[in-house]
Amino acid sequence: MSKLITLRDANQAFSRCIREVEAGEEFVITRKGQAVARLIPAAGKRALTAEQEAALTRLGTTSWQLNIGRFNREEIYQERIDRLRNGC
């Protein structure tokens, strides 16, 4: 099933969208609530490298997850500061 994403969110998180598409996800990109494009894998589902599989296993998930919708600058900076303080 395709995930819906706004054009703005796709633009701001494009590299993450591409990573998810490489992992087999599909996106429907919308503008003003209307579907305008589909972002799909070019040659079917891509096999992940061993390193990518290990990363997904560590995360406990089967696909990359976008954090779309959290574009509040203060929240993003605070999250980054918290990660740095915790050594992540």
Backbone bond lengths (Angstrom), bond angles and torsions (degrees), N, CA, C in turn:
res aa  C-N    CA-C-N  psi(-1)  N-CA   C-N-CA  omega(-1)  CA-C   N-CA-C  phi
1 M - - - 1.444 - - 1.525 109.06 -
2 S 1.296 116.76 137.33 1.454 122.26 -178.68 1.526 110.68 -77.32
3 K 1.330 114.86 145.84 1.456 120.97 175.44 1.519 108.34 -94.22
4 L 1.323 116.79 139.53 1.462 120.99 175.55 1.520 109.21 -86.68
5 I 1.325 116.26 138.42 1.458 121.56 178.63 1.527 107.66 -147.65
6 T 1.325 116.58 139.24 1.454 118.83 178.82 1.523 109.65 -74.81
7 L 1.309 116.17 158.05 1.460 121.15 178.77 1.520 110.47 -59.76
8 R 1.302 117.02 -41.17 1.472 120.90 179.00 1.525 111.12 -61.50
9 D 1.337 116.82 -48.07 1.458 120.25 -179.95 1.526 111.47 -64.43
10 A 1.324 116.77 -39.28 1.472 119.93 178.16 1.519 110.51 -63.58
11 N 1.316 116.69 -40.12 1.458 120.96 179.22 1.525 110.99 -64.89
12 Q 1.318 117.07 -43.66 1.456 121.06 -176.69 1.526 112.77 -73.96
13 A 1.320 117.65 -25.05 1.469 121.04 -178.09 1.529 110.46 -121.32
14 F 1.326 116.82 35.34 1.457 120.82 -172.05 1.531 113.02 -58.69
15 S 1.326 118.11 -46.06 1.473 118.90 -177.78 1.524 111.21 -63.55
16 R 1.324 117.54 -35.66 1.469 119.58 176.86 1.524 110.78 -69.63
17 C 1.315 117.21 -36.77 1.474 120.69 175.92 1.524 109.47 -60.43
18 I 1.312 116.47 -44.93 1.462 120.65 -179.81 1.522 110.53 -62.02
19 R 1.331 117.83 -41.71 1.472 120.15 177.70 1.521 110.82 -59.56
20 E 1.332 116.83 -42.73 1.466 119.47 178.91 1.520 111.63 -66.42
21 V 1.328 116.75 -39.15 1.464 120.43 177.85 1.524 109.58 -63.88
22 E 1.318 117.53 -40.97 1.465 120.75 176.63 1.528 111.27 -60.68
23 A 1.322 116.52 -29.43 1.461 121.05 179.10 1.527 112.07 -85.93
24 G 1.361 116.92 1.91 1.456 119.92 174.70 1.514 116.43 108.57
25 E 1.331 117.79 -2.90 1.464 120.66 179.33 1.525 110.81 -74.88
26 E 1.319 116.23 160.39 1.458 122.75 174.24 1.517 108.40 -128.15
27 F 1.342 116.47 145.17 1.451 121.89 179.05 1.519 109.97 -125.09
28 V 1.325 115.63 144.08 1.456 122.09 167.92 1.521 104.77 -109.00
29 I 1.324 116.44 121.15 1.456 121.93 -177.41 1.528 108.41 -95.79
30 T 1.335 115.17 130.78 1.463 120.17 -177.07 1.519 111.40 -115.80
31 R 1.335 115.02 151.29 1.463 122.23 172.16 1.517 106.43 -131.56
32 K 1.327 115.66 122.71 1.474 121.39 -178.10 1.524 111.50 53.56
33 G 1.332 116.55 38.27 1.450 122.12 176.73 1.514 115.96 82.67
34 Q 1.323 118.17 -3.31 1.459 122.10 -179.46 1.527 110.27 -106.32
35 A 1.320 117.26 133.78 1.463 121.29 176.86 1.523 108.96 -65.37
36 V 1.340 116.23 129.22 1.468 120.34 -179.48 1.525 112.81 -122.57
37 A 1.333 118.06 -18.03 1.468 119.50 -177.98 1.518 110.18 -160.71
38 R 1.337 114.44 159.74 1.463 121.22 173.04 1.518 108.32 -121.52
39 L 1.314 116.41 137.79 1.463 123.03 176.24 1.521 105.98 -112.61
40 I 1.343 115.91 110.67 1.464 121.35 -174.90 1.525 109.66 -132.19
41 P 1.337 117.95 158.97 1.458 120.28 176.71 1.529 110.89 -60.58
42 A 1.321 116.93 141.07 1.461 121.63 -177.37 1.528 112.10 -69.99
43 A 1.304 117.81 -37.62 1.463 120.34 -175.02 1.519 111.59 -131.21
44 G 1.321 115.99 52.93 1.462 118.87 -179.85 1.509 111.51 75.65
45 K 1.312 116.81 -167.71 1.451 121.60 -177.85 1.518 111.16 -74.15
46 R 1.303 116.18 128.71 1.466 122.26 -178.69 1.516 110.08 -84.55
47 A 1.315 116.40 138.24 1.460 121.04 174.60 1.525 108.30 -78.88
48 L 1.313 116.86 132.95 1.453 121.30 179.62 1.519 110.74 -77.91
49 T 1.326 115.54 150.90 1.460 120.20 175.28 1.526 108.16 -73.08
50 A 1.318 115.91 165.52 1.468 120.51 178.65 1.527 110.27 -59.96
51 E 1.323 116.97 -38.27 1.464 121.15 179.32 1.524 111.30 -64.91
52 Q 1.327 117.00 -40.68 1.466 120.72 178.03 1.524 111.03 -67.38
53 E 1.327 116.77 -41.45 1.466 120.40 177.18 1.526 110.97 -60.29
54 A 1.345 116.17 -41.95 1.466 120.61 179.31 1.530 110.56 -64.10
55 A 1.334 116.98 -40.67 1.466 120.55 179.27 1.524 110.51 -63.54
56 L 1.333 116.76 -42.75 1.464 119.72 178.75 1.517 111.29 -65.45
57 T 1.319 116.83 -37.27 1.459 120.94 177.94 1.527 110.04 -63.13
58 R 1.344 116.42 -43.93 1.470 120.39 177.92 1.524 111.10 -61.15
59 L 1.331 116.92 -35.89 1.461 120.85 179.63 1.524 112.49 -77.79
60 G 1.337 116.26 -17.20 1.456 120.34 -179.81 1.511 112.75 74.14
61 T 1.319 117.37 33.96 1.462 121.65 -178.58 1.521 109.38 -138.71
62 T 1.316 116.27 170.37 1.462 120.34 179.61 1.518 112.38 -110.80
63 S 1.337 117.52 -0.94 1.459 120.01 177.36 1.523 109.27 -151.54
64 W 1.314 115.82 160.31 1.461 121.06 176.38 1.519 108.02 -72.39
65 Q 1.316 115.90 137.43 1.449 120.66 -179.29 1.523 110.05 -110.16
66 L 1.302 117.29 131.97 1.453 121.46 176.42 1.515 109.64 -84.89
67 N 1.296 115.45 147.72 1.455 121.47 176.39 1.521 107.99 -105.78
68 I 1.310 116.15 54.05 1.454 121.35 -175.79 1.517 109.31 -79.29
69 G 1.309 115.47 141.38 1.439 120.28 -179.83 1.510 113.13 105.71
70 R 1.322 117.47 -12.82 1.460 121.35 178.72 1.519 108.65 -104.55
71 F 1.318 116.60 72.47 1.444 119.74 -178.83 1.521 111.92 -110.91
72 N 1.324 115.35 25.67 1.443 120.90 173.20 1.522 107.24 -79.53
73 R 1.316 116.75 116.25 1.462 121.59 -174.12 1.525 112.46 -55.20
74 E 1.313 116.71 -43.95 1.462 120.13 -178.12 1.524 111.78 -62.28
75 E 1.334 117.72 -41.17 1.468 121.00 178.48 1.522 110.89 -64.85
76 I 1.313 116.69 -42.77 1.460 120.29 -179.22 1.523 110.16 -64.27
77 Y 1.341 117.72 -46.71 1.455 120.40 178.88 1.525 111.33 -62.50
78 Q 1.329 116.75 -42.83 1.458 119.66 -179.42 1.532 110.67 -63.43
79 E 1.330 116.35 -40.77 1.469 119.66 177.97 1.523 110.26 -61.16
80 R 1.317 116.84 -42.82 1.468 121.09 -179.87 1.528 110.83 -64.50
81 I 1.322 117.00 -43.19 1.467 121.19 178.14 1.515 110.18 -61.69
82 D 1.329 117.13 -44.14 1.465 120.71 178.67 1.519 111.47 -60.66
83 R 1.344 116.59 -42.60 1.473 119.56 178.25 1.512 111.62 -62.51
84 L 1.319 117.24 -43.35 1.470 120.77 179.61 1.526 110.97 -62.97
85 R 1.315 117.06 -40.01 1.465 121.04 179.32 1.532 111.51 -66.58
86 N 1.331 116.62 -33.98 1.464 120.98 -179.58 1.516 112.61 -87.30
87 G 1.313 117.93 0.44 1.471 121.40 177.49 1.512 114.00 77.80
88 C 1.331 118.57 23.26 1.465 121.52 179.56 1.497 110.82 -95.22
